[in-house]
Amino acid sequence: MKNKWKIGFLLLVGINLLFAIVVVTLLMSPSEGMNSSNLKGPMGEYVTFHVKSNKNDLNKLINHYIKEEAADSPIAYRVILGQEVELYGTLPFFSEELNLKLTFEPKAQKNGDLVLKQKSMSIGSLDIPISTVLKFISDNYKIPKGVDIRPNDKLIYVNMQQLKLKSDIRIKANKFDLKNDDIVFSILVPVK
């Protein structure tokens, strides 16, 4: 009779062990439709988000960015988006400072960069060539990385992907229509 109890006990332990192995195997195997190769596949370098903005919000953002990047610049300037892009600053002239206003017509490029074509300029009542003023700005104002002032072409080229943003985020300008307040950007967030 001792053998029957011993065999019954070992059979019960074996059934419990087999049940435990089946449960652990089912828990460890992937569920249907979920393949480990799907999880480990290449995800690309960036995820793109499209953002529609307006002039007011963009004014705040641009001037905050200028304040951060040009904090140690000897000359203060600001940008205002109205019917066109307006740059306000001062020019030292002997012991005085002259008010400067430049207006630009913006155009988004196919590669996501932004071109600001010089439209008008006023420096008090002085008549100074536009290329001279742009050269002066380029030489004396602290311009953020990615902003290229081209005095001979009378334009400012903004390489949007070189603008220094936190977490290596990149920006592309898709549409920059100030007259209709239609401004669209693509924000590229790194996923690597």
ZALUMVO-634830 format. One line per 2 residues: number of its first residue (from 0); their letters; for each residue z, x, y of N, C-alpha, C. Coordinates in steps of 0.2 Angstrom, whole numbers. Each point is the difference from the previous one (the first is absolute). Layout:
# ZALUMVO-634830
NUM	A	Z,X,Y,Z,X,Y,Z,X,Y  ...;
# end
This chain:
# ZALUMVO-634830
0	MK	0,4,-6,0,-4,6,0,4,6  3,6,0,0,5,5,-7,2,2;
2	NK	-5,0,-4,-6,2,2,-4,-5,4  1,-7,-2,-3,-5,4,2,0,7;
4	WK	7,1,2,2,1,6,-3,6,4  0,5,-4,-3,6,3,-7,-1,2;
6	IG	-4,-3,-5,-7,-1,1,-1,-5,6  4,-5,0,-1,-5,6,2,3,7;
8	FL	5,4,0,2,3,6,-6,5,3  -3,4,-5,-5,4,2,-6,-4,2;
10	LL	-2,-5,-3,-5,-5,1,1,-3,7  6,-2,2,1,-2,7,-1,5,5;
12	VG	3,6,-1,-1,6,4,-7,1,1  -4,0,-5,-7,2,0,-4,-6,4;
14	IN	2,-6,-1,-4,-5,4,2,0,8  6,2,1,2,1,7,-3,6,3;
16	LL	-1,5,-3,-3,6,2,-8,-1,1  -3,-4,-5,-7,-2,1,-1,-4,6;
18	FA	5,-5,1,-1,-5,6,1,4,7  5,5,0,1,4,6,-7,5,1;
20	IV	-3,2,-5,-6,4,1,-5,-4,3  -1,-6,-3,-6,-5,2,2,-1,8;
22	VV	6,-2,2,1,-2,6,-1,6,5  2,6,-2,-1,6,5,-7,1,0;
24	TL	-4,0,-5,-7,1,0,-4,-5,5  2,-6,-1,-3,-5,5,2,1,7;
26	LM	6,2,1,2,2,7,-4,6,3  -1,5,-4,-3,6,2,-8,-1,1;
28	SP	-3,-4,-3,-7,-1,0,-2,-4,6  -6,2,3,-2,-3,6,-2,-7,-1;
30	SE	1,-5,5,-2,-7,0,-8,0,0  -2,-6,-2,-7,-1,0,-3,0,6;
32	GM	-6,4,1,-4,1,6,3,5,4  6,3,-2,2,6,4,-1,6,-4;
34	NS	-4,4,3,-2,6,-4,3,6,5  3,5,-4,3,5,4,-5,4,4;
36	SN	-7,0,-2,-5,4,3,-1,-4,7  1,-7,0,-1,-3,6,5,2,6;
38	LK	6,1,-2,5,3,4,-1,7,3  -3,4,-4,0,7,2,-7,2,3;
40	GP	-5,-5,0,-6,1,3,0,3,7  -6,3,3,0,2,7,1,-6,4;
42	MG	4,1,6,1,-6,4,-4,2,7  -3,5,1,-3,2,6,5,3,5;
44	EY	-3,3,5,5,3,5,3,-4,5  -4,-6,2,3,-4,5,-1,-8,-2;
46	VT	5,-4,3,-1,-7,-1,-2,-2,8  -5,-5,0,-2,-2,7,3,-7,2;
48	FH	2,0,6,2,-6,3,-4,-1,6  -2,-7,1,-4,-1,6,5,-4,5;
50	VK	0,3,6,5,-3,5,-4,-2,6  1,-6,3,-3,-3,6,5,1,5;
52	SN	-1,2,6,5,1,5,-3,-3,6  4,1,6,-2,-2,6,2,5,5;
54	KN	-3,-1,7,1,5,5,7,2,1  4,-6,1,7,1,2,4,4,-5;
56	DL	0,-1,-7,3,4,-5,-2,7,0  -7,1,1,-3,6,-1,2,5,6;
58	NK	1,-4,6,2,4,6,7,3,-1  5,-4,-3,6,2,-2,0,6,-5;
60	LI	-4,0,-5,0,5,-5,-3,6,3  -6,0,3,-3,6,3,5,3,5;
62	NH	3,-3,4,4,3,5,7,3,-3  2,-3,-5,6,3,-4,-3,6,-3;
64	YI	-6,0,-3,-2,6,-4,-1,6,5  -3,-2,6,-1,5,5,7,3,3;
66	KE	5,-4,0,6,2,3,3,5,-6  0,-2,-6,2,5,-5,-3,6,-1;
68	EA	-7,0,1,-4,6,-1,-1,4,6  1,-3,6,-1,4,6,7,0,4;
70	AD	5,0,-4,7,0,4,1,6,4  -3,6,-2,2,6,4,-6,2,4;
72	SP	-5,-5,1,-6,1,5,3,0,7  -3,5,4,2,0,7,-2,-5,4;
74	IA	-5,-4,-2,-3,-5,4,0,-7,-5  3,-5,4,0,-6,-4,-6,-4,1;
76	YR	-2,-4,-6,-5,-4,1,1,-6,-5  -4,-5,1,1,-6,-5,-7,-3,0;
78	VI	-1,-4,-6,-6,-4,-1,1,-7,0  -5,-4,3,1,-7,0,-7,-3,-2;
80	LG	1,-5,-5,-6,-3,-2,-1,-7,3  -5,0,4,-2,-6,4,-7,-3,-3;
82	QE	-4,0,5,-7,-2,-2,-4,7,-2  3,5,1,-2,7,-2,7,4,-1;
84	VE	-1,6,-2,5,5,-1,2,3,7  6,0,2,1,3,7,6,5,-2;
86	LY	-2,6,3,5,6,0,3,1,7  6,0,1,4,1,6,4,6,0;
88	GT	-1,4,5,4,6,0,1,3,7  2,6,1,0,3,6,-3,7,0;
90	LP	-3,2,5,-2,7,1,3,4,5  3,6,-1,3,4,5,-5,2,5;
92	FF	1,-1,6,-4,3,5,4,3,6  0,6,0,5,4,4,7,-2,-1;
94	SE	3,-3,5,7,-2,-1,0,-8,-1  -6,-3,0,0,-7,-2,-2,-2,-7;
96	EL	0,-6,-2,-2,-2,-6,-5,-6,2  -6,0,-3,-5,-5,1,0,-4,-6;
98	NL	-1,-7,1,0,-5,-5,-7,1,-3  0,-1,-7,-7,1,-3,-1,-6,-5;
100	KL	-6,-3,0,-1,-6,-4,-7,1,-3  -1,0,-6,-6,1,-4,-1,-6,-4;
102	TF	-6,-3,-1,-1,-5,-4,-5,2,-5  0,-3,-6,-4,2,-6,-2,-6,-3;
104	EP	-6,0,-3,-3,-5,-4,1,2,-8  4,-4,-4,2,2,-6,-6,-2,-5;
106	KA	-1,4,-5,-5,-2,-6,3,3,-6  1,-5,-5,2,3,-7,-6,2,-3;
108	QK	1,6,-4,-5,3,-3,0,-2,-8  -6,1,-3,0,-2,-7,5,4,-5;
110	NG	2,6,2,4,4,-4,8,-2,2  1,-4,5,7,-3,1,2,4,6;
112	DL	-3,4,3,2,4,6,-2,-5,6  3,2,6,-1,-4,6,-3,5,6;
114	VL	-5,-2,3,-3,3,6,2,-3,6  2,3,5,2,-3,7,-5,3,5;
116	KQ	-5,-3,1,-5,2,5,2,-1,7  0,5,4,2,0,7,-4,-5,4;
118	KS	4,-5,3,-4,-5,4,1,1,8  6,1,2,2,1,7,6,4,1;
120	MS	0,2,6,6,5,2,2,-1,7  6,1,2,3,0,6,5,4,1;
122	IG	0,5,5,5,4,2,1,0,7  5,-4,2,1,-2,7,-7,-1,3;
124	SL	-2,3,5,-7,-1,3,-4,6,-1  2,5,-4,-4,6,-1,-6,-2,-5;
126	DI	-6,4,1,-6,-1,-4,0,7,-4  2,-1,-6,0,6,-5,-4,-2,-6;
128	PI	-4,5,-2,-4,-2,-6,5,-2,-6  -3,-5,-4,4,-2,-6,1,5,-5;
130	ST	-5,5,-1,1,5,-5,6,5,2  1,1,7,5,4,2,7,-3,-1;
132	VL	0,-6,1,7,-4,-1,2,0,-7  -5,-1,-5,1,0,-7,2,7,-2;
134	KF	-3,5,3,2,7,-2,7,2,2  2,-3,6,6,1,3,5,-3,-5;
136	IS	-1,-6,-2,4,-4,-4,1,4,-7  -5,2,-3,0,4,-6,4,6,0;
138	DN	-1,3,6,4,7,1,7,-1,2  2,-6,3,7,0,3,4,-6,-3;
140	YK	-3,-5,-3,4,-5,-4,1,2,-7  6,-2,-3,1,1,-7,-3,-6,-3;
142	IP	-5,2,-4,-4,-6,-3,2,1,-8  1,-6,-3,2,0,-7,-6,3,-4;
144	KG	2,2,-6,-5,3,-5,-4,-5,-2  -7,1,0,-5,-5,-2,-3,-3,6;
146	VD	2,1,6,-3,-2,6,-4,6,3  -7,-1,0,-4,5,3,-3,-2,6;
148	IR	1,4,6,-3,-2,6,-6,4,1  -6,-3,1,-6,3,1,-3,-1,7;
150	PN	2,5,4,-2,-1,7,-7,0,1  -4,4,-3,-8,0,1,-3,-7,-2;
152	DK	3,-3,-5,-3,-6,-3,3,-6,4  5,1,4,4,-5,4,3,-5,-5;
154	LI	3,2,-5,3,-4,-5,7,3,-3  4,-5,-3,5,3,-4,-1,-3,-8;
156	YV	1,5,-4,-2,-2,-7,7,0,-4  2,-6,-3,6,0,-3,-1,0,-8;
158	NM	2,5,-3,-1,1,-7,6,-4,-3  0,-6,-2,5,-4,-2,4,2,-6;
160	QQ	-3,4,-4,3,2,-6,4,7,1  -1,3,6,4,6,1,6,-2,4;
162	LK	1,-6,3,6,-2,3,6,1,-4  5,3,2,6,1,-4,4,-6,0;
164	LK	1,-3,-6,4,-5,-2,5,1,-5  5,-3,0,5,1,-6,-3,-2,-6;
166	SD	3,3,-5,-2,-1,-8,-7,1,-1  -4,4,4,-7,1,-1,-4,-6,0;
168	IR	2,-5,3,-4,-6,1,-6,2,5  -6,-3,-2,-6,1,4,-3,-6,3;
170	IK	-3,0,5,-3,-6,3,-7,1,2  -4,-6,-1,-7,0,2,-1,-6,4;
172	AN	-4,1,5,-2,-5,5,-6,-4,-3  1,-6,-1,-6,-4,-3,-4,-4,6;
174	KF	4,-3,4,-3,-3,6,5,1,6  -3,1,6,4,1,6,-3,-4,6;
176	DL	0,-6,0,-3,-4,5,5,-3,5  1,4,5,6,-2,5,-2,-7,4;
178	KN	-6,-1,1,-2,-6,4,2,-6,-4  -1,0,-6,2,-6,-4,7,1,-4;
180	DD	3,5,2,7,2,-3,0,0,-8  -6,3,-2,-1,0,-7,1,7,-3;
182	IV	5,2,-2,2,7,-2,2,0,-8  -4,3,-4,1,1,-7,0,7,-2;
184	FS	6,1,-4,1,7,-3,0,0,-7  -1,5,-4,2,1,-7,5,5,0;
186	IL	6,-2,-3,5,5,-1,0,2,-7  0,7,-1,-1,3,-7,7,3,-2;
188	VP	3,-3,-5,7,3,-2,-1,4,-6  3,6,0,-1,4,-6,4,-2,-6;
190	VK	-3,0,-6,4,-2,-6,1,6,-5  -2,6,2,1,5,-4,7,3,1;
# end
